[in-house]
Every structure is written in structure tokens, then in C-alpha cells.
Amino acid sequence: MRRVAALLLLLPLLTGCWGRLELADLALVIALGVDLADNGLYEFTFGIAGPPVSHMKNAPQGDAGIPSRIVVTQRGRSFAGVLREIELRLPRRINLTHTLVVFIGERLAEHGLGDALDFVLRAPEFRLQGLIVMVRGGPVRTLLETEPLMENLQTKALTEIAKAHIGLEVRLWEFFSARATTYRAPLLPVIELMESPDTGAKGQRYAARLGGAAVLRGDRVALYLDAREVRAIKWLRGRGRDGVITVPCGDEPGPESVSFRVVQAGHRVRLHRGGKPAFAVALRGRLRVTEMQCPRPLVEPQVHEQLVQRAEAELRDLMEQVIANLQEAGVDPVFFGEHVRALRPGLWRTVGEERWGETWREVPVTVSVDLRLHTTGLMRNPLRS
């Protein structure tokens, strides 16, 4: 009986949620932008999800007049100070646990990140599975205010494009892991703001496009890669599938071409033995014909072998060009230094972690490509054959 009485006395202490926060009291940040402003100040841009109709007092009938997102910009010397200033302007408490993307402004990335992102690692609210990207061609606020295609929020649209592995995808934890070393160069996917009157909402000046990438040396941009060069980076990072290779039908470039889609992709990096680092990169993959403008029958073995050989040469030339550009800039975002550190610790101690950037400039790298034709699609020969 005494036990029952004791349990009844404890029941009031087990109920209630004193520290709970209602969803209607929160401002959910889905995107955060950081850029460099004048006078040494940082410009922080918050993309906040618009409140649902059910949580708004005196809400109008339907969704008319209710914004799908709210964009707030504030300048300051620290994130903590800016966050407090914005909270004084908003009727709700800012919540950072749903931040999908951290945007880095072009000016900040070229000037040097420094400790501008220190708050991301310190704040327990941030999820390091979120994406990090760089914005070129305009401020972060302009990007967040553009109307995307097929989505309500620009952040959601860009996240879906990245998750489809169409462009380069870099998570926060990957970026900070690279920055924690002196031999692995961090990568930033680049979103370009382009003037396009035919895309997005009527009267909208800009449209967003996931383009190339920026390679950092230390905390600032050392090299820009275009969308074509990013294909080579993705292949070396184990994500070469679904790429497209287009080659001319003849020996010289012309109006007629054939396009392949990569349905399987793999790579192997071999570190040669010796007193100095040297690598052999072997790429392999399977192709599917997606477009055929050549009036030549693919059923003939020599025809499709010749076209596949041209695809191999195209990929090999691209890979060698990108590796040469990385070596010229002294940056290694594709883990060649990591191979030396893991497989040849004695050689790594001789080279030195701090000197890998200079050593990498002179490292010989050979590239071989082995592509096979997997399928020609639903038809073998082009219409004109």
C-alpha cells in the first residue's frame, strides 16, 4: 500500500514539458548565407520558412498573401550578435536545426573565410549533414529571393538537384574535415546567378544554376572549375555515374555527334613504389547511347569500337587537363595525398604534410580509360543508316 501511495505522489512530477517549444513559436531557418560586407563586417542572410496558415492569427482565406519564405539580412562582426539583432526583429525564436544549406558569398570566399564559419561547428543545433555551396554572380539574398522551378523554396530545389548527383555535392562535415588538414583542399560547389528572363517567375531577373566548383587553398579560392571539369572531379570521388560524354562522328569536330550516358563508373588509384610519389589512375565504365547523329550502323563492331575509343580519349584528355590544373595551382581535392599518407607512411614523413602542396605540383600521374558499350538503347542504328 505504501508503494502505491509513493507512486501516486510521484506521478505529478512525471508530467508536463517545462522546456518545450511550440512549432508556432519558432522561425525555422532552412538556409543561411555568409558574405563579406564593407568595413570588415559580415553579412548574414537567413532564409526562413514561411508560417503555415493554421499558425497565423487573422490569416486570410486560402494561401493568398502568405509568403512561402522570409529572407532577413543583417550585418555585424559576429554571428552571435547578428542572431540577437534578428531575434529582436522577429516575433518568433530562431531555430537552426533545419538548416539545409550554408551559402558562402563570392567575396568572402575569395578574400578568405578565416573563422567566419566557426559558429557552425560550435552550435549544437547545426547538422553537419547539411550542404555547403558558394554563390557567384550576386548576393546570397538575391539567390534566396528567386523563384525556383517545380519547388516552393529555392533552397529545396537546389538540395534536390544536389541529391540527384547531377552536380557536385559537398556536406558540411566533408568541408570541415578537409579544412582541418593542410594537404587536402576543400571543395565548394558553385551556384551561379544568371540573367534569364525566360526562367522562373514573370518579371524575375535572375535564375539559379548549379554550375562548377571552387577549390580552396587554405581558406580562400585558388582555382575555379567549370561544369565540364567537375565531371572529372566527380569521377575521382567515386561519383562518375550518370555523366554524359559527347564526341564527334568523324575524326574532326563537326555538326554530327554521338552522346553516351555513363551507366556504370569506377576508378582505381595506384601508388607506385619508389622514393618519390607517382600515381596511375585507371577509369572504367559502361556506356549507353542516348543520341546518335552519325549515319553509320552501330551493328558493325568497328563502328561502335571507334566511337567508344573517341569517348575514352575525350575522358582521358579531360582528366589529364583537370589534374594538370590542380597541380599548377598546388591544390589536391581528390585525395592523392591521402593515398600517400595511408599507404606509404614512411614516404609521407619524408615528403611532409606541410609541403605536400609543393610536392604535388611535380608528382607524375598517368591516366588510362577503359569504357565498354553497354547498350544502344531501344534501337541499334540511326534513322539515316
N, C-alpha and C positions, 0 to 999 in steps of 0.2 A: 504493500500500500504506500509505503514511504517512497519507493522508487517511482510509482505512478505520479505521486504528488510532486516529486522533484522534476520529473519530465514536464509536467504541466506548467511549472514555474519557469522552465527554460524555454518553452515554446515562444513567448513574446520576443525573446532575444534572437530567434532564428528567422524572423520575418522582416520584410522591409528591405529596401535598397537605398541606403542613405546617399551613396555616391553616384547614383545613376544619372545619365544624361539622356534626355528625350531627343529623338531624331528631329522633332520640330524646333529644338533649341540649338541645333548645330548648323554651321555653314561648312559643307563638305567640299574641301579643296580637291579637285581632280587633276589640276595641272599647276605647276609652279615654275615661273621663269625668273632667271637671274641675269642681269646685264650690268655693264659699267656705264654710269652716268658721268656728268661733269663734276669737277671739284672733288674727285676721289670718292664719290658716293656710289652706292649700289642701287640699282633699280629692280625692285621685286614686283612681279606680276602674278596675281593669284587668279586662277580660273576656277570659279565656284559653281557647283551645280545649282541650277535654279530650283526654288522650293516647289514641291508639288501643290496642286490646288487645294487638297484637303488640309494642308497645314497653314494656309493663308487666311487671315481674317478679312472679311469683306471682299472675298475673292469674286471676280466676275464670273458669269456663266460661261462654261467652256474654257478653252485654253487661250483665248484671245487676250493679248496684252501681258501674258505671263512669260518672262524670258526663260529660255532653256538653260542659259548660263549667265553668270555675272562676272565681269572682269574688273578687277581692282588693282591699281598700280600705286606704289608708294616708294619714295626714295629715302635712303638712310645709310648710316655707316655700319649697321649690323642687322642681322635677320631678327634677332630678339626685339630690338627697338622698333623695327618696321611692323612686326607682328602685333605689338602692343598698339601702335598707332592705328592699324587697320581695325583691330577689335574695338577701338573707340568709335569707329565709323559704322560698324555693322551691328545690327540688333541681335546677332547670334554669335555663339562661340565658335571660333575656327577649329576645324578638325582636320588633321593631316594624314590620317590613317588610310585614306582612299586616294592618295596622290598616285596617279598612273604614270605621269611623265614629268621629268625635270628638264626644262628647256634652258640652254645656255646661249646667251646672246653672242653675236659675232664679235662685237667689240671687246667683250670680256675675254673670250677665248683667244683672241689674237694678242691682247695686252698681257694676259697671264691670269690664270684662275686664282693663284695664291691660296688663301684659306677661305675663299668665298663660299665653298660648299662644306665647310667644317660642321655646320649645323645639321646637315643631313645625316652624318654618322653619329652625332651625339643625341639627336632627338629620337626617343624610342618609338615615336609614332610613325616614322618613315619606314616603309617596307622596301628593302633593298632589291626586291624582285621588280620594282618599277623600272621604266625605261629612262635613258638619258639621251638627249639629242641636242644638236646645235641648230640655231636658226640663222639663215643668211638672207639678205635682201630686205630686211626690215626689222622693226622691233617685235618682241615676243607678244606684246599686246595686239598688234595687227594680226598676227597669226591666230590668236585665240578668238578674235572677233570675226574671222572669216567664216562663211557658211560652207560646211563640207558637203560632199555628195553622199547621199544614202544614209547619213547619220545626223543626229541632232547636235552632237558635240564634235568639234574639230579634234580634240584630244582622243576621243573614242575612235574616230575614223583613222587617225594616224596609228593608234595602237593596233587596230585590226590589220592594217597594212603590214606592220612590222611582224605581227604574229603569224601572218601568212608566209613569212620568209621571202617576201618579194624583194625587199631591200635589206640593208644591214640592221641587225638587231643587237643592241648592247644594253645589258642590265646595269643597274647601279652598282651591284656587287662586283661585276666584271670590271667596270671602270675604276673603282676604288682599289681593287686588287692590283691592277696594272700600275696605278699611281703610287702604290706602296713600294714599288721596285724602281731601280734605276736602269734596268735593262729591257723592260717590256714597255713599249709605247702604248699609251691609251688611245682608243678609237672613239670618235664621236660621229654617229650618223648625222647627215646634214639634211635639214628640211629647207627647201628654197621657196621664197615668196616670189611669185611671178605675176606680172600684169597679164591678166587674161579676162577679157570681157565676156567670153562665152562659157565660163565655168562658174558654178556656184549661184548665189542669189542674184537677182536682177539688180544691176547698178553696182555690183561689187567689183572693186578694182583689182584685188589680189586673189590668187588661188595658191594653195599649198601643194607642194610636191616633194615626196621623199626621194632625194637625189643621191649625191655621192657621200663622201665621208671626209672627216678631218683627222689627221694623225698628229698627236701631240708629242713634243719633246719636253719632258718635264711637265710644266703647267700651261704651255701655250702651243698654238698651232705651228707645226713645222712643215706640213705638206697637205695639200688638198688632193683628193682623188675624185674623179668623175664617176658616174653611174656604171660606165663600162669597166673601169678599173676596179670598182668594188666587187665585180664578179670574180676576179682573181682572188681578192681577199677572202670572199665567202668560201671559195673552193679550198683555200688553205686552212680555213677554220672549220672544215667539215660540213659546209652547207652549200655545196655547189649544185644540188639538185634543183630542177625547175628553171635553170638558166636557159638562155636562148643563144644559139650560135648561127650566124648568117654568113654565108660565103658565096662568092660569085660562081656562076656556072662554068665560065671559061677560065683560062689562065690569067687574064687581066680583068680588073673590076669593070662591070658593065651594068646595064639595067636589069639583066636577068640574074636571079639568085635562088638559092635554096636555103631554107631555115630549118634548123633542128632544135628540138627541146630536149634538155638533159633529163632523162627519167631515172637514171642512177648515177651517182657520183661518189668517188672515193679518192683518197690520196695517201701517199706514204712519204715521209721524210726520213732519209737515211743519212746518218752522220758518219763520214769516212774516218777511218783510223789514221793517225798521224800526229805530228807535233803541232799542227795548226788546224782550225776548224774548216771543214769543207762539207758541202751538202749535195745530195742528189734527191730531187723531188720527182716522184712518179705520180702522174694523174691518170685515172682510169674512169671510164663512164660508158653508159649506153644511151643511144640517141633515138629519138622518134622524129620522123619527117613531119613537119607541121605545114610547110608550104613549099611547093615545087614549081618554079617558073621555067625550068630548063626543059626544052623539048627533046629530052633524052630518056630512053626506057631504063627504069631502075632495076628491071629484072636482069639486066646484063651485069654480071659481077664486077667487071672492070669499071662500069659507070659509078655504081654506088661506092666502090672502094676508092675511086678517085675523089669523089665528093667528101667522103669521110676523112681522107688524108688532108684535104684542104681545111676541114674543121679542126683536125688535130694541129695543123700548122697555125691556124688562127688562134687557138687557145694557147699554144706554146709561145707564140710571139707576144701575146698579151701578158702571160705570166712572167716572161723574161723582162718585159718592159716595166711591169709594176715592181718586181724585185729590184731592178736597177734603180728605179726612182726612190725606193725605200732606202737602198744602200747609199745613194747620193745624199739623201737627207740625214742619214745616220740614225734612222728610227726602225724599230723591229716590233711591229704589232702582231706578228703571226708566229711567235714562239720559237724562232730559231735559237735564240739564246737560251730558252728554257730547255731545249734538247741537249745543249752542251752542258748545262748545269746539272741535269738529271742523269745523263748517260756517261759523261766524262768529267767527274768532279775534279780530278787532278788537272786536266786541261783548263777547266773553268777557273781554278785557283790561279793558274798561270796567266790566263787572259785577264781576269779581274772583272768583277761585276761593274765597277765604276767606269771601266774602259771598254765595255762591250760596244757602245755606240761607235767608237772609232774603229774597233776591230771589225765590226760588222760591215763597214764600208769596203773592206778588202777581201771578204770571205767569198770564195768561188762557189757558185750554185749552178748546177746543171738541171735542166728540166726535160722530162720525157712524158709523152702523152700517148695513151692507148684508148681509143674510142671505138666502140662497136655499134653497128646499126641494129637496133632492137626491133623496130617495126617501121613500116612506111605509112601507117595509118590505115584508113579504110580502102585505099586504092594504091596500086603499085606504081603505075605510070601516070605522068601528067596528061592533061586533056589533049595537048597538041602533039603528043607522041603517036 
